[in-house]
Amino acid sequence: MVFGSRLGEVDSEVAGIIRKEVERQNNQLQLIASESPASRAVLEASACVMTNKYAEGYAHKRYYGGCEFVDLVEDLAVERAKKLFKAEHVNVQPHSGSQANMAVYFSVLKPGDTILGMDLSCGGHLTHGHPASFSGKLFKPCYYSVNRESEQLDFGEILKVARECKPKMIVCGYSAYPRFIDFKAFREVADDVGAFLMADIAHIAGLIAAGVHPSPVEYADFVTTTTHKTLRGPRGAMIMCKEEHASALDKAVFPGVQGGPFMHAIAAKAVAFKEALTPEWKSYQQQIVKNAKTLASALAGKGCRIVSGGTDNHLMLVDLSSKNVTGKDAETELGEAGITLNKNTIPFDKQKPFIASGIRVGTPCVTFRNMKEGEMKVIADLIARVLASKDDGRIKSSVKSEVKALCDRFPLYDLKWLPGL
């Protein structure tokens, strides 16, 4: 085997599968709210030779030799993240959002301590205390939800729950909440009960970096985020915290919950942060929100109920109860028509999570393709036609052709420059 050969020459099977995935992303409408396409620069950094380097420890304090250049790229990533979010301390080593949250818990909590997070069915995340997650197994979870009428956060109720369960940490920031989050109000609740405050901004980090969503950095003791959602970087995560927690946090990441960092991913994170520091970033994130508002309004005009009545960010929840379609069925039917999104529970859902009464719809991927408000109205019509014609193969075939034509007008990736193919 020639080790300098390209992927297509070494392993045609894997190369072929990757090509098919590229075609899927190019030819379908990606509306999964937790996905954003990475730029060519981020993809190139993700595939760089820094994947070869072991670098346990932190920049300039490693357990291995030969780290002088990976030190530089980690320094750069940290420096750019601090500037981007105005953070006191940043750790860019976490491999995932779940590991980032785990490190925060382990930095200031002990097993059995109480954490207060959003109920999963109302938009929370598994790592915010769900019994199936380490967070619900190692710590004592309690939950707040949204107001049944407004389907938005109710701080009077949150304060009441906090005073009852007396958590050592309160978690805010969600995976399926379409409204602005008042981080200052959460700080006031945390102070009232003497709790740490962690903001998980995995979904809205890109919006926060652009100033189109309020930032928690001033108010939260810890801020975690993935780097691959609206921040549009490589798969990975990072943690921001107040300087007083820096030492404990860094020790909780390494050696606490993981070993050697993925230096190629950190290089790609540095690239993504640089992209997010450009003037174009704000207008791009603003367009994501404009597109989300337009798509939500257009879907409502097609008879779909939008949870909480609209959206302030990049996503919306669509309640399909009145359509006599489950979230699971909608995900399947729309997928067959070339529209990719995910089933999702709605607040106080009576369906099980694997069935769900709703779908979650996001606009980052289509905005990356330079689609704007006009295209959102077209997408709403395509979705509505499929939902109104369950199991109608002719409708799905017609919509799929229209989806392909729309995607061809707004191309995503060019196979000619994708690494190794």
Secondary structure, DSSP 8 states (H G I E B T S, - for coil): --TTS-HHHH-HHHHHHHHHHHHHHHHSEE--TT-----HHHHHHHTSGGGG----EETTEESSSS-HHHHHHHHHHHHHHHHHHT-SEEE---SSHHHHHHHHHHHH--TT-EEEEE-GGGT--GGGT-TTSHHHHHSEEEEE-B-TTT-SB-HHHHHHHHHHH--SEEEE--SS--S---HHHHHHHHHHHT-EEEEE-TTTHHHHHTTSS---TTT-SEEEEESSSTT---S-EEEEE-GGGHHHHHHIIIIII-SS--HHHHHHHHHHHHHHTSHHHHHHHHHHHHHHHHHHHHHHHTT-EEGGGS-SSSEEEEE-GGGT--HHHHHHHHHHTTEE-EEE--TT-SS-TTT-SEEEEE-HHHHHTT--HHHHHHHHHHHHHHHTTTT-HHHHHHHHHHHHHHHHHS----TTTSTT-
